[in-house]
Amino acid sequence: MEILMGIFVFMYLLGLLSFCLNRKHMLLMLLSLEFVVVSLFLGLYIYLSVYSWEFYFLMIYLTVSVCEGALGLSILVLLMRTYGNDYMESFNLLW
């Protein structure tokens, strides 16, 4: 179990680092955010299996994470149609 917890912590920190470093492209930010969601899913699975609890919460978590991913992709498509690219620096929020 300690190895799995180490993998979870490594994945989570790597996803956060990737999210912070790839702040120029919206698509890369969404991909790293999904990586963080998957690592949190692994952490929840480990936590629930250690204490022998039910796994119904994982289905709810996966449902919410799929909705979050669909919302992120729809925002990306909207930005691509409006601005023509996914560079975060070209978005003018003052207009």
C-alpha positions in Angstrom: 0.0 0.0 0.0 2.9 2.4 0.7 4.0 2.0 -2.9 0.6 2.9 -4.2 0.4 6.0 -2.0 3.8 7.1 -3.2 2.6 6.7 -6.8 -0.5 8.7 -6.0 1.5 11.5 -4.4 4.0 11.5 -7.3 1.2 11.6 -9.9 -0.6 14.4 -8.1 2.5 16.6 -7.7 3.5 16.0 -11.3 0.0 17.0 -12.5 0.1 20.2 -10.5 3.6 21.0 -11.8 2.4 20.4 -15.3 -0.6 22.6 -14.7 1.6 25.4 -13.5 4.2 25.1 -16.3 1.7 24.8 -19.2 -0.2 27.9 -18.6 0.1 29.2 -22.2 -2.1 26.7 -23.9 -5.7 26.0 -22.8 -5.6 22.4 -24.2 -2.5 21.5 -22.2 -4.0 23.0 -19.1 -7.1 20.9 -19.5 -5.0 17.7 -20.1 -3.0 18.3 -17.0 -6.1 19.1 -15.0 -7.5 15.7 -16.1 -4.3 14.1 -15.0 -4.8 15.6 -11.6 -8.4 14.2 -11.6 -7.2 10.7 -12.4 -4.5 10.8 -9.7 -7.2 11.9 -7.2 -9.3 9.0 -8.3 -6.4 6.7 -7.6 -6.0 8.3 -4.2 -9.7 7.9 -3.4 -9.6 4.3 -4.5 -6.6 3.5 -2.3 -8.2 5.3 0.7 -11.5 3.5 0.3 -9.9 0.1 -0.2 -7.7 0.5 2.9 -10.6 1.1 5.2 -12.9 -1.4 3.4 -15.6 1.2 2.6 -18.1 1.1 -0.3 -17.0 2.3 -3.7 -20.2 4.1 -4.7 -18.5 7.5 -4.0 -16.1 6.7 -6.8 -18.9 6.4 -9.3 -20.2 9.8 -8.3 -16.7 11.2 -8.5 -16.2 9.8 -12.0 -19.5 11.3 -13.1 -18.6 14.7 -11.8 -15.1 14.5 -13.4 -16.6 13.5 -16.8 -19.0 16.5 -16.6 -16.0 18.7 -15.7 -14.1 17.4 -18.7 -17.0 18.0 -21.1 -17.4 21.5 -19.8 -13.7 22.2 -20.3 -13.8 20.9 -23.9 -16.9 23.0 -24.7 -15.1 26.1 -23.4 -12.1 25.2 -25.5 -14.2 24.8 -28.6 -15.9 28.2 -27.9 -12.5 29.9 -27.5 -11.2 28.3 -30.6 -14.2 29.5 -32.6 -14.0 33.0 -31.2 -10.3 33.7 -31.1 -8.9 31.1 -33.6 -6.3 29.7 -31.2 -5.9 28.4 -27.6 -3.1 30.8 -26.5 -4.1 32.2 -23.1 -2.1 35.4 -23.8 -4.3 36.4 -26.7 -7.6 36.4 -24.7 -8.5 39.9 -23.8 -10.8 39.7 -20.8 -11.5 43.5 -20.7 -13.7 43.4 -23.9 
